[in-house]
Amino acid sequence: MNNFFKLVYNEITKIYIRKSTWAMYIILAAIIIGVGFLSNIDELSSKQYSDDNWRETLEEENQELTEEIENAGEDGVFYDYNSRLVEENNYYLENDIQPDGYGAMQFVLENQLLLSVVSLLTIIIAAGIVANEFRWGTIKLLLIRPITRTKALLSKYVAVILFAFFTLLFVLVFSYIIGLIFFGFGSLNPHMLVTDGNGLQYVSVISEIIPAYGFKLVNLVMMATFAFAISTIFRNSALAIGLAIFLMMAGNQIVLFFSDRDWAKYILFANTDLSQYTAGSSPMIEGMTLGFSITVLVVYYVLFMAVAWAFFKIRDVAGQ
């Protein structure tokens, strides 16, 4: 087991020793800083409510928003958005709840959208970690060591998953730091309004961050595993990257195109977003359940890993 941990450590080292890996983190950091800057100059994100006049502030906002709605009509660009804000403000007023101002935690929650970028970066790492060994001719140096092919392949896969997890943590932690700089700490346990099957609910922002990032992690792992399998089978990082990114981008459209077919619910991308089973949401295809989606994901996961292992196990490297 100690030998396996050394293999994983070596693979992680090979990932992080590359300049391209650090360029990925620099790009992520620049995006987070840019989003923070834009959010800071946005009036709605920078709103704060003092203890003395928060009710008056909300009432003034409602008056302004109502006038905008009346002037623009139901066909206005911001009709739904403004109506939502009025509804939220009325909830605070009717329940005598002072809204929490926009703070670091809210910024962290909104940056869950950046995990799509993390998926993209992880696909690039996963697609190259095996294929590049063949392209560079270093696969023989790896396999002549006193380790099994299974351990060699598994160590690379674990390194990819660790990279994905570390990058997700980077987004979360760096978003919090930038949030503190631009928006301040805010309250110790900030709350926000969300919509579920019972209407508006007043919930903790922290309780929303955990499942939001957790659901994104599921999709992240599945796409990384898919790219890793393609890389192992075809020994072509470009093919793995291109195919994985295409399917990641077009997955939902593929599901919607075939949504009228009974077998559409078995498509991988119909099941990767487990947030469709949270309160207030509905599954992409009628009849799907959380248990069903988890089962489908497990089957795909086992299939990807089994096929990758089978091809790597029988791969002839003598001519490499």
Summary of the structure (lengths in Angstrom):
residues: 320
radius of gyration: 23.7
end to end distance: 28.8
largest distance: 77.5
contacts: 957
relative contact order: 0.12
helix: 72%
strand: 4%
